[in-house]
Structures are given as C-alpha cells and as structure tokens.
Amino acid sequence: MTPPDCPNPFSRNISICQHQSCQRHGSLAVLKAFEQTRLPPGVTVNGTGCLGQCSSGPTVKVNPDNVWYCRVTQADVPVIVEQHLENGEPVDALLNPRIHFKFSF
C-alpha cells in the first residue's frame, strides 16, 4: 500500500518550454494541445521556462521518465499521449538526439 504522503508512483509531469525560442516555433500551441487532450490519470501538464534546448524546440520533457522530445508540434501530441503516456513506449522519432543518442557499430 502506498502511504498517503507518497506521490502517485504512476504519475507523470509533462513540461513544455515556453521560453522565447520555443514559443517562436509553436510551443504555446503544443501546450494547449496537451491541455485539451484527455490524458491518462496522474499525468499533469505545465508550461515552463527555458529547458536549455533552444536550437531544437519546442521541447517537451516527460518526468519521471526523463524523456526529452524535440521539435514537437500539435500533431505529435496524440502520438506522445497514446504511445508514451498510455503504452509506456517513448516516441523514437521525436527523441532529442542530443540527450537520447544511439550508438551504432
């Protein structure tokens, strides 16, 4: 049983950068799309200040998964919700390659 003062172990927070560069590339529309989408229980959404990925915005970060998405558009929101938030599989095509790099040998 989870103690009452313990955060929901299944909760996630989606942070969407709302700083200048990301806003110029549509981050406000991405934030609104998440806010208007039916999200799984325990998922919260908020706009944030700069997440330090200005050259690849809009940036969306999912915690506690520590998954960083880059160049997210409104059209990407349903895919992130279904594939990542509902089914637990990050959307590879949107992962920020500066953070989630893959080795190929």
DRENDO-1510 file (C-alpha; in Angstrom, 1 decimal, always signed):
<recs>
REC; n; res; u; v; w
REC; 1; MET; +0.0; +0.0; +0.0 .
REC; 2; THR; +1.3; +3.5; -0.9 .
REC; 3; PRO; +1.5; +5.9; +2.1 .
REC; 4; PRO; -0.8; +8.9; +1.8 .
REC; 5; ASP; +2.1; +11.3; +1.7 .
REC; 6; CYS; +3.9; +9.4; -1.1 .
REC; 7; PRO; +3.4; +10.7; -4.7 .
REC; 8; ASN; +1.5; +8.5; -7.1 .
REC; 9; PRO; +4.0; +6.0; -8.4 .
REC; 10; PHE; +2.4; +6.2; -11.8 .
REC; 11; SER; +2.2; +10.0; -12.0 .
REC; 12; ARG; +4.0; +11.8; -14.8 .
REC; 13; ASN; +4.6; +15.5; -15.4 .
REC; 14; ILE; +4.9; +16.9; -18.9 .
REC; 15; SER; +6.9; +20.1; -19.1 .
REC; 16; ILE; +6.6; +22.2; -22.2 .
REC; 17; CYS; +9.1; +25.0; -22.7 .
REC; 18; GLN; +7.5; +28.4; -23.1 .
REC; 19; HIS; +10.7; +30.5; -23.5 .
REC; 20; GLN; +11.3; +32.8; -26.5 .
REC; 21; SER; +12.8; +30.4; -29.0 .
REC; 22; CYS; +10.4; +27.6; -28.3 .
REC; 23; GLN; +7.4; +30.0; -28.4 .
REC; 24; ARG; +8.6; +31.2; -31.8 .
REC; 25; HIS; +8.3; +27.6; -33.0 .
REC; 26; GLY; +4.8; +26.9; -31.6 .
REC; 27; SER; +5.3; +25.7; -28.1 .
REC; 28; LEU; +2.2; +27.6; -26.9 .
REC; 29; ALA; +0.1; +25.6; -29.4 .
REC; 30; VAL; +1.7; +22.4; -28.2 .
REC; 31; LEU; +0.9; +23.3; -24.5 .
REC; 32; LYS; -2.7; +24.0; -25.4 .
REC; 33; ALA; -2.9; +20.7; -27.4 .
REC; 34; PHE; -1.8; +18.8; -24.3 .
REC; 35; GLU; -4.2; +20.7; -22.1 .
REC; 36; GLN; -7.1; +19.9; -24.4 .
REC; 37; THR; -6.3; +16.2; -24.7 .
REC; 38; ARG; -7.7; +13.6; -22.4 .
REC; 39; LEU; -4.6; +12.4; -20.5 .
REC; 40; PRO; -4.2; +9.2; -18.5 .
REC; 41; PRO; -4.8; +9.5; -14.8 .
REC; 42; GLY; -1.9; +11.0; -12.8 .
REC; 43; VAL; -0.5; +13.0; -15.8 .
REC; 44; THR; -0.1; +16.7; -15.3 .
REC; 45; VAL; +1.0; +19.3; -17.9 .
REC; 46; ASN; +2.7; +22.7; -17.3 .
REC; 47; GLY; +4.5; +25.3; -19.3 .
REC; 48; THR; +8.0; +26.1; -18.1 .
REC; 49; GLY; +10.8; +28.5; -18.5 .
REC; 50; CYS; +13.8; +27.6; -20.7 .
REC; 51; LEU; +14.8; +23.9; -20.7 .
REC; 52; GLY; +18.1; +24.7; -22.3 .
REC; 53; GLN; +17.4; +23.1; -25.7 .
REC; 54; CYS; +16.7; +26.3; -27.7 .
REC; 55; SER; +18.0; +25.1; -31.0 .
REC; 56; SER; +15.7; +22.1; -31.0 .
REC; 57; GLY; +12.4; +23.4; -29.7 .
REC; 58; PRO; +9.6; +23.2; -29.0 .
REC; 59; THR; +10.9; +21.0; -26.2 .
REC; 60; VAL; +8.7; +18.6; -24.2 .
REC; 61; LYS; +10.1; +16.7; -21.2 .
REC; 62; VAL; +8.3; +13.8; -19.5 .
REC; 63; ASN; +9.2; +13.1; -15.9 .
REC; 64; PRO; +10.0; +11.0; -14.0 .
REC; 65; ASP; +10.8; +9.1; -17.3 .
REC; 66; ASN; +13.5; +11.7; -18.1 .
REC; 67; VAL; +12.4; +11.6; -21.8 .
REC; 68; TRP; +13.1; +14.7; -23.9 .
REC; 69; TYR; +11.3; +15.3; -27.1 .
REC; 70; CYS; +12.3; +17.9; -29.6 .
REC; 71; ARG; +10.6; +19.9; -32.4 .
REC; 72; VAL; +7.2; +18.8; -31.1 .
REC; 73; THR; +4.1; +20.0; -33.0 .
REC; 74; GLN; +0.4; +19.9; -32.2 .
REC; 75; ALA; +0.1; +16.9; -34.5 .
REC; 76; ASP; +2.6; +15.0; -32.3 .
REC; 77; VAL; +0.6; +15.3; -29.1 .
REC; 78; PRO; -1.8; +12.4; -29.8 .
REC; 79; VAL; +1.1; +10.1; -30.7 .
REC; 80; ILE; +3.0; +11.0; -27.5 .
REC; 81; VAL; -0.1; +10.5; -25.4 .
REC; 82; GLU; -1.0; +7.1; -26.9 .
REC; 83; GLN; +2.4; +5.6; -27.4 .
REC; 84; HIS; +4.3; +7.0; -24.4 .
REC; 85; LEU; +1.8; +8.0; -21.7 .
REC; 86; GLU; -0.7; +5.2; -22.3 .
REC; 87; ASN; +1.6; +2.4; -23.6 .
REC; 88; GLY; +4.9; +3.3; -22.0 .
REC; 89; GLU; +6.9; +3.4; -25.2 .
REC; 90; PRO; +8.7; +6.7; -26.0 .
REC; 91; VAL; +8.3; +8.0; -29.5 .
REC; 92; ASP; +11.7; +7.4; -31.0 .
REC; 93; ALA; +11.2; +9.7; -34.0 .
REC; 94; LEU; +10.7; +12.7; -31.6 .
REC; 95; LEU; +13.5; +11.9; -29.1 .
REC; 96; ASN; +16.1; +14.7; -28.7 .
REC; 97; PRO; +19.3; +13.2; -30.2 .
REC; 98; ARG; +21.5; +15.5; -28.1 .
REC; 99; ILE; +20.1; +13.7; -25.0 .
REC; 100; HIS; +19.0; +10.3; -26.3 .
REC; 101; PHE; +21.8; +9.4; -28.6 .
REC; 102; LYS; +22.2; +5.9; -30.0 .
REC; 103; PHE; +25.4; +4.1; -30.7 .
REC; 104; SER; +25.8; +2.3; -34.0 .
REC; 105; PHE; +28.6; -0.1; -34.5 .
</recs>
